[in-house]
Amino acid sequence: MTKPWYAQVFRMLSLLFLFTCFAAVEVVCAQNDNSDEPITIDADSSEFDYGADKLIFRGLRLDQGTLGIQADIAEAARLDFNEGTWTFSGNVVVESETATLYCDSARFTVADHQLTEAELTGTPARFEQFIKESGKVNSGEAEQITYYLDKNILRLSNDARFSDGTNEITSDLITYNLQEKHLSADSGNTGPVKILIEPPDKESDTKEAP
């Protein structure tokens, strides 16, 4: 059976990666009918592991629209972004229009030329969201954070914590909508939801008083 054209292209790209040494790599994946934005990859180097049948990028920066991902290492089985997964490890930073996330490793699901969902793990994995209206930062951390990019929702699980800069919530599971700034917390195996409410800063109140 004749291999599909994209498999032949993939093989050609693999050979190019194997026999050519790059000081820097820049790959731009063209849009298809289902894509909103092109995906751009910049990396210090790349290689193809024939034994594991995967592409490996080092010192990578990936961008699609307002989403940016950087990591020490990125691995994928294919480069066409039609479907599959990408794994990032080492100093992973995920920047979106609404938040910045930090973790040890992240596994992104790809569908129809879009990054749709991510599983972030760390000790802990964490996020920060600057609130323009108040000038404060909402932040959270957990052993695992699931990021639903299409819904702009974070799901923090296992030793989850959320802070609005003043008050703090801890729980086994916290779900946070980045766009609507709506939070829900559920109790789990580690116990009930706990809320820490800090008292007003009396010194600040005194200084602000006329």
Secondary structure as a PSIPRED ss2 file (coil, helix, strand):
# PSIPRED VFORMAT (PSIPRED V4.0)

   1 M C   1.000  0.000  0.000
   2 T C   1.000  0.000  0.000
   3 K C   1.000  0.000  0.000
   4 P C   1.000  0.000  0.000
   5 W H   0.000  1.000  0.000
   6 Y H   0.000  1.000  0.000
   7 A H   0.000  1.000  0.000
   8 Q H   0.000  1.000  0.000
   9 V H   0.000  1.000  0.000
  10 F H   0.000  1.000  0.000
  11 R H   0.000  1.000  0.000
  12 M H   0.000  1.000  0.000
  13 L H   0.000  1.000  0.000
  14 S H   0.000  1.000  0.000
  15 L H   0.000  1.000  0.000
  16 L H   0.000  1.000  0.000
  17 F H   0.000  1.000  0.000
  18 L H   0.000  1.000  0.000
  19 F H   0.000  1.000  0.000
  20 T C   1.000  0.000  0.000
  21 C C   1.000  0.000  0.000
  22 F C   1.000  0.000  0.000
  23 A C   1.000  0.000  0.000
  24 A C   1.000  0.000  0.000
  25 V E   0.000  0.000  1.000
  26 E E   0.000  0.000  1.000
  27 V E   0.000  0.000  1.000
  28 V E   0.000  0.000  1.000
  29 C E   0.000  0.000  1.000
  30 A C   1.000  0.000  0.000
  31 Q C   1.000  0.000  0.000
  32 N C   1.000  0.000  0.000
  33 D C   1.000  0.000  0.000
  34 N C   1.000  0.000  0.000
  35 S C   1.000  0.000  0.000
  36 D C   1.000  0.000  0.000
  37 E C   1.000  0.000  0.000
  38 P C   1.000  0.000  0.000
  39 I E   0.000  0.000  1.000
  40 T E   0.000  0.000  1.000
  41 I E   0.000  0.000  1.000
  42 D E   0.000  0.000  1.000
  43 A E   0.000  0.000  1.000
  44 D C   1.000  0.000  0.000
  45 S E   0.000  0.000  1.000
  46 S E   0.000  0.000  1.000
  47 E E   0.000  0.000  1.000
  48 F E   0.000  0.000  1.000
  49 D E   0.000  0.000  1.000
  50 Y C   1.000  0.000  0.000
  51 G C   1.000  0.000  0.000
  52 A C   1.000  0.000  0.000
  53 D C   1.000  0.000  0.000
  54 K E   0.000  0.000  1.000
  55 L E   0.000  0.000  1.000
  56 I E   0.000  0.000  1.000
  57 F E   0.000  0.000  1.000
  58 R E   0.000  0.000  1.000
  59 G E   0.000  0.000  1.000
  60 L E   0.000  0.000  1.000
  61 R E   0.000  0.000  1.000
  62 L E   0.000  0.000  1.000
  63 D E   0.000  0.000  1.000
  64 Q E   0.000  0.000  1.000
  65 G C   1.000  0.000  0.000
  66 T C   1.000  0.000  0.000
  67 L E   0.000  0.000  1.000
  68 G E   0.000  0.000  1.000
  69 I E   0.000  0.000  1.000
  70 Q E   0.000  0.000  1.000
  71 A E   0.000  0.000  1.000
  72 D E   0.000  0.000  1.000
  73 I E   0.000  0.000  1.000
  74 A E   0.000  0.000  1.000
  75 E E   0.000  0.000  1.000
  76 A E   0.000  0.000  1.000
  77 A C   1.000  0.000  0.000
  78 R C   1.000  0.000  0.000
  79 L C   1.000  0.000  0.000
  80 D C   1.000  0.000  0.000
  81 F C   1.000  0.000  0.000
  82 N C   1.000  0.000  0.000
  83 E E   0.000  0.000  1.000
  84 G E   0.000  0.000  1.000
  85 T E   0.000  0.000  1.000
  86 W E   0.000  0.000  1.000
  87 T E   0.000  0.000  1.000
  88 F E   0.000  0.000  1.000
  89 S E   0.000  0.000  1.000
  90 G E   0.000  0.000  1.000
  91 N E   0.000  0.000  1.000
  92 V E   0.000  0.000  1.000
  93 V E   0.000  0.000  1.000
  94 V E   0.000  0.000  1.000
  95 E E   0.000  0.000  1.000
  96 S C   1.000  0.000  0.000
  97 E C   1.000  0.000  0.000
  98 T C   1.000  0.000  0.000
  99 A C   1.000  0.000  0.000
 100 T E   0.000  0.000  1.000
 101 L E   0.000  0.000  1.000
 102 Y E   0.000  0.000  1.000
 103 C E   0.000  0.000  1.000
 104 D E   0.000  0.000  1.000
 105 S E   0.000  0.000  1.000
 106 A E   0.000  0.000  1.000
 107 R E   0.000  0.000  1.000
 108 F E   0.000  0.000  1.000
 109 T E   0.000  0.000  1.000
 110 V E   0.000  0.000  1.000
 111 A E   0.000  0.000  1.000
 112 D C   1.000  0.000  0.000
 113 H C   1.000  0.000  0.000
 114 Q E   0.000  0.000  1.000
 115 L E   0.000  0.000  1.000
 116 T E   0.000  0.000  1.000
 117 E E   0.000  0.000  1.000
 118 A E   0.000  0.000  1.000
 119 E E   0.000  0.000  1.000
 120 L E   0.000  0.000  1.000
 121 T E   0.000  0.000  1.000
 122 G E   0.000  0.000  1.000
 123 T E   0.000  0.000  1.000
 124 P E   0.000  0.000  1.000
 125 A E   0.000  0.000  1.000
 126 R E   0.000  0.000  1.000
 127 F E   0.000  0.000  1.000
 128 E E   0.000  0.000  1.000
 129 Q E   0.000  0.000  1.000
 130 F E   0.000  0.000  1.000
 131 I E   0.000  0.000  1.000
 132 K C   1.000  0.000  0.000
 133 E C   1.000  0.000  0.000
 134 S C   1.000  0.000  0.000
 135 G C   1.000  0.000  0.000
 136 K E   0.000  0.000  1.000
 137 V E   0.000  0.000  1.000
 138 N E   0.000  0.000  1.000
 139 S E   0.000  0.000  1.000
 140 G E   0.000  0.000  1.000
 141 E E   0.000  0.000  1.000
 142 A E   0.000  0.000  1.000
 143 E E   0.000  0.000  1.000
 144 Q E   0.000  0.000  1.000
 145 I E   0.000  0.000  1.000
 146 T E   0.000  0.000  1.000
 147 Y E   0.000  0.000  1.000
 148 Y E   0.000  0.000  1.000
 149 L C   1.000  0.000  0.000
 150 D C   1.000  0.000  0.000
 151 K C   1.000  0.000  0.000
 152 N C   1.000  0.000  0.000
 153 I E   0.000  0.000  1.000
 154 L E   0.000  0.000  1.000
 155 R E   0.000  0.000  1.000
 156 L E   0.000  0.000  1.000
 157 S E   0.000  0.000  1.000
 158 N E   0.000  0.000  1.000
 159 D E   0.000  0.000  1.000
 160 A E   0.000  0.000  1.000
 161 R E   0.000  0.000  1.000
 162 F E   0.000  0.000  1.000
 163 S E   0.000  0.000  1.000
 164 D C   1.000  0.000  0.000
 165 G C   1.000  0.000  0.000
 166 T C   1.000  0.000  0.000
 167 N C   1.000  0.000  0.000
 168 E E   0.000  0.000  1.000
 169 I E   0.000  0.000  1.000
 170 T E   0.000  0.000  1.000
 171 S E   0.000  0.000  1.000
 172 D E   0.000  0.000  1.000
 173 L E   0.000  0.000  1.000
 174 I E   0.000  0.000  1.000
 175 T E   0.000  0.000  1.000
 176 Y E   0.000  0.000  1.000
 177 N E   0.000  0.000  1.000
 178 L C   1.000  0.000  0.000
 179 Q C   1.000  0.000  0.000
 180 E C   1.000  0.000  0.000
 181 K C   1.000  0.000  0.000
 182 H E   0.000  0.000  1.000
 183 L E   0.000  0.000  1.000
 184 S E   0.000  0.000  1.000
 185 A E   0.000  0.000  1.000
 186 D E   0.000  0.000  1.000
 187 S C   1.000  0.000  0.000
 188 G E   0.000  0.000  1.000
 189 N C   1.000  0.000  0.000
 190 T C   1.000  0.000  0.000
 191 G E   0.000  0.000  1.000
 192 P C   1.000  0.000  0.000
 193 V C   1.000  0.000  0.000
 194 K E   0.000  0.000  1.000
 195 I E   0.000  0.000  1.000
 196 L E   0.000  0.000  1.000
 197 I C   1.000  0.000  0.000
 198 E C   1.000  0.000  0.000
 199 P C   1.000  0.000  0.000
 200 P C   1.000  0.000  0.000
 201 D C   1.000  0.000  0.000
 202 K H   0.000  1.000  0.000
 203 E H   0.000  1.000  0.000
 204 S H   0.000  1.000  0.000
 205 D H   0.000  1.000  0.000
 206 T H   0.000  1.000  0.000
 207 K H   0.000  1.000  0.000
 208 E H   0.000  1.000  0.000
 209 A C   1.000  0.000  0.000
 210 P C   1.000  0.000  0.000
